[in-house]
Amino acid sequence: MLKGIPNILSPELLKILMEMGHGDEIVLADGNFPAASNAQRLIRCDGHNLPDLLDAILQLFPLDARVKQPVSLMGVDLDDNYIPEIRKDYKRIVNKYDSHITDFETIERFEFYERAQKAYAIVATSEMARYANIILKKGVI
């Protein structure tokens, strides 16, 4: 254990966050996301939900202030009437650490998969909310 580091962040995840450079992206994936088949580097965070993990990561992780939308979400399929309420939590958490971020990018599902394949890493969680996948672009301190 270390002081000041949220215990939800595993040593493996901390290592990945430290290795990432400016402009690298990390995917935080819900329990339905095909993480293993899309990841260059896969980190398992089974038993954890996305809002708690996002909150812990953003305590340490600078979002890229040089791009318009350093936070990207998976879009809901056009034929699906589902409203991802979890996005309200994401907005609150992101604004807690970066109040200048006013809007998130939304990416069509299959485009999201393609972008996830290029991400530095994918973090697989047990989040049950649908369309809860999120991409964070790393900035500088």
C-alpha positions in Angstrom: 0.0 0.0 0.0 1.1 3.5 -0.7 -0.2 6.8 0.7 -2.4 8.9 -1.6 -3.0 6.2 -4.2 -6.6 4.9 -4.4 -6.6 1.2 -3.6 -8.8 0.4 -6.6 -5.8 1.0 -8.8 -3.8 -2.2 -9.1 0.0 -2.2 -9.5 -0.5 -3.3 -13.1 -2.9 -0.4 -13.9 -0.6 2.1 -12.2 2.3 0.8 -14.4 0.3 1.3 -17.5 -0.8 4.8 -16.5 2.8 5.7 -15.8 4.0 4.3 -19.2 1.5 6.2 -21.2 2.7 9.4 -22.9 1.0 12.5 -24.1 -1.7 11.7 -26.6 -1.9 8.0 -25.7 -5.4 6.6 -25.1 -6.8 4.2 -22.5 -10.1 2.5 -22.8 -12.2 1.8 -19.7 -14.5 -1.0 -20.8 -17.8 -2.3 -19.4 -18.4 -6.0 -18.8 -19.9 -6.5 -22.3 -17.0 -5.0 -24.2 -14.8 -7.5 -26.2 -11.7 -6.3 -24.3 -9.4 -9.3 -24.7 -9.9 -9.6 -28.4 -9.3 -5.9 -29.0 -6.5 -5.0 -26.6 -2.8 -4.5 -27.2 -2.5 -4.5 -23.4 -5.3 -5.8 -21.3 -5.7 -4.9 -17.6 -8.4 -6.8 -15.6 -10.3 -4.9 -13.0 -13.0 -7.4 -12.3 -15.4 -6.6 -9.5 -15.1 -2.9 -10.1 -17.5 -0.4 -11.7 -16.5 2.3 -14.1 -17.4 5.4 -12.1 -15.3 4.4 -9.2 -12.4 3.4 -11.4 -12.7 6.7 -13.5 -12.6 8.7 -10.3 -9.5 6.9 -9.0 -7.7 7.2 -12.4 -8.4 10.9 -12.8 -6.9 11.7 -9.4 -3.5 10.8 -11.1 -4.1 11.0 -14.9 -4.0 14.4 -16.7 -6.5 14.7 -19.6 -5.2 16.3 -22.8 -6.0 20.0 -22.6 -4.8 20.5 -26.2 -7.6 18.6 -27.9 -11.3 19.6 -28.0 -12.6 16.4 -26.5 -10.1 14.3 -24.5 -13.0 12.0 -23.3 -14.8 9.8 -25.8 -17.9 7.7 -25.3 -19.3 4.8 -27.2 -22.5 5.9 -29.1 -25.8 4.1 -28.6 -26.9 2.1 -31.7 -29.5 4.0 -33.7 -32.1 1.3 -33.3 -31.6 1.2 -29.5 -33.7 3.5 -27.3 -31.4 2.9 -24.3 -30.3 6.1 -22.4 -26.9 5.5 -20.7 -27.6 7.2 -17.3 -24.0 6.5 -16.3 -22.9 9.4 -18.4 -24.2 11.8 -15.8 -21.7 10.2 -13.4 -18.9 10.5 -15.9 -19.6 14.2 -16.4 -19.6 14.9 -12.7 -16.4 12.9 -12.1 -14.5 14.5 -15.1 -15.6 18.0 -14.0 -14.4 17.3 -10.5 -10.8 17.1 -11.9 -11.0 19.1 -15.1 -13.7 21.7 -15.0 -12.8 23.1 -18.5 -14.1 19.9 -20.2 -17.7 20.7 -21.1 -18.5 18.0 -23.7 -17.5 14.5 -24.6 -17.0 13.0 -28.0 -19.4 10.3 -29.0 -18.2 7.6 -31.4 -20.3 5.1 -33.3 -19.9 1.6 -31.8 -17.8 0.0 -34.6 -15.6 3.1 -34.9 -15.2 2.8 -31.1 -13.9 -0.8 -31.5 -11.4 0.3 -34.2 -10.1 3.1 -32.0 -9.9 0.8 -29.0 -7.7 -1.5 -31.0 -5.2 1.4 -31.3 -5.4 2.4 -27.7 -2.4 1.9 -25.4 -4.4 -0.3 -23.2 -7.9 -1.5 -22.4 -9.1 -1.9 -18.8 -11.8 -4.6 -18.5 -14.3 -4.0 -15.6 -17.5 -5.6 -14.3 -19.6 -2.5 -15.1 -23.1 -3.7 -16.0 -24.4 -0.5 -17.6 -24.7 -0.7 -21.3 -22.7 1.6 -23.6 -20.6 2.6 -20.6 -17.3 2.4 -22.5 -15.0 5.4 -22.3 -11.7 6.5 -23.8 -9.4 8.9 -22.1 -6.6 10.8 -23.9 -3.6 11.5 -21.7 -2.2 15.0 -21.4 0.8 16.6 -19.7 1.4 17.8 -16.2 
